Amino acid sequence: EAGVAQSPRYKIIEKRQSVAFWCNPISGHATLYWYQQILGQGPKLLIQFQNNGVVDDSQLPKDRFSAERLKGVDSTLKIQPAKLEDSAVYLCASSYTGTANIQYFGAGTRLSVL
Amino acid sequence: QQQVKQSPQSLIVQKGGIPIINCAYENTAFDYFPWYQQFPGKGPALLIAIRPDVSEKKEGRFTISFNKSAKQFSLHIMDSQPGDSATYFCAASLGNYGQNFVFGPGTRLSVLP
């Protein structure tokens, strides 16, 4: 079984630029999560999708962050414009509806904002 | 009320020792308490999890102890090995869709050979 795929693995941008991250969940997993993990901290949930609907986006900074999950499979997380404090690893995870709490994580995208 | 507190921040033990990591929560609506293990450059991976209707769960060398009245839970690693050196996160969530998933700040464990 293939794992959660994320790309790119690394991204360096300057502040005020825009950036997008892509995630392909495990096949058949209806629930998809995006997390932000700042160095030395635990992951913070940004947004949770159930199929292509949003279950929780209460911690997503909606003035600059957006996410979509078209057709209930792949997902894209965008930051526009980026700030220095957005430097972090962005993790995508997915879970099967029947066991929604068992999340499988991708390796993440490390973003550096200069 | 959505926070999960975790201690210690870092832990060093000798091979064969039994590191213990503690977590505490406030939201009594949480009904699922997993532990994740993360190696550098990798995403977290589920290690073991417990629901509040049991007080202890053991899987291999890993044991969760759960105290519902104190709103605390802990991870014990028996016969720790250098390969267990990683960052460990406790977490909590609620509901059928694992809503409000929140992680603790993490404990960096080093097991010396």
HADDOCK unambig.tbl for C-alpha pairs under 7 A between the chains (distance, minus, plus):
assign (segid A and resid 41 and name CA) (segid B and resid 105 and name CA) 4.94 0.50 0.50
assign (segid A and resid 41 and name CA) (segid B and resid 106 and name CA) 6.51 0.50 0.50
assign (segid A and resid 42 and name CA) (segid B and resid 89 and name CA) 6.88 0.50 0.50
assign (segid A and resid 42 and name CA) (segid B and resid 103 and name CA) 5.58 0.50 0.50
assign (segid A and resid 42 and name CA) (segid B and resid 104 and name CA) 5.72 0.50 0.50
assign (segid A and resid 42 and name CA) (segid B and resid 105 and name CA) 4.42 0.50 0.50
assign (segid A and resid 42 and name CA) (segid B and resid 106 and name CA) 5.78 0.50 0.50
assign (segid A and resid 43 and name CA) (segid B and resid 103 and name CA) 6.13 0.50 0.50
assign (segid A and resid 44 and name CA) (segid B and resid 102 and name CA) 6.75 0.50 0.50
assign (segid A and resid 44 and name CA) (segid B and resid 103 and name CA) 6.87 0.50 0.50
assign (segid A and resid 45 and name CA) (segid B and resid 101 and name CA) 6.79 0.50 0.50
assign (segid A and resid 45 and name CA) (segid B and resid 102 and name CA) 6.96 0.50 0.50
assign (segid A and resid 91 and name CA) (segid B and resid 43 and name CA) 6.98 0.50 0.50
assign (segid A and resid 100 and name CA) (segid B and resid 96 and name CA) 6.64 0.50 0.50
assign (segid A and resid 100 and name CA) (segid B and resid 97 and name CA) 5.09 0.50 0.50
assign (segid A and resid 100 and name CA) (segid B and resid 98 and name CA) 5.56 0.50 0.50
assign (segid A and resid 101 and name CA) (segid B and resid 97 and name CA) 6.86 0.50 0.50
assign (segid A and resid 101 and name CA) (segid B and resid 98 and name CA) 4.88 0.50 0.50
assign (segid A and resid 104 and name CA) (segid B and resid 45 and name CA) 6.65 0.50 0.50
assign (segid A and resid 105 and name CA) (segid B and resid 43 and name CA) 5.30 0.50 0.50
assign (segid A and resid 105 and name CA) (segid B and resid 44 and name CA) 6.10 0.50 0.50
assign (segid A and resid 105 and name CA) (segid B and resid 45 and name CA) 6.71 0.50 0.50
assign (segid A and resid 106 and name CA) (segid B and resid 43 and name CA) 5.50 0.50 0.50
assign (segid A and resid 107 and name CA) (segid B and resid 41 and name CA) 6.75 0.50 0.50
assign (segid A and resid 107 and name CA) (segid B and resid 42 and name CA) 4.69 0.50 0.50
assign (segid A and resid 107 and name CA) (segid B and resid 43 and name CA) 4.51 0.50 0.50
assign (segid A and resid 108 and name CA) (segid B and resid 43 and name CA) 6.34 0.50 0.50
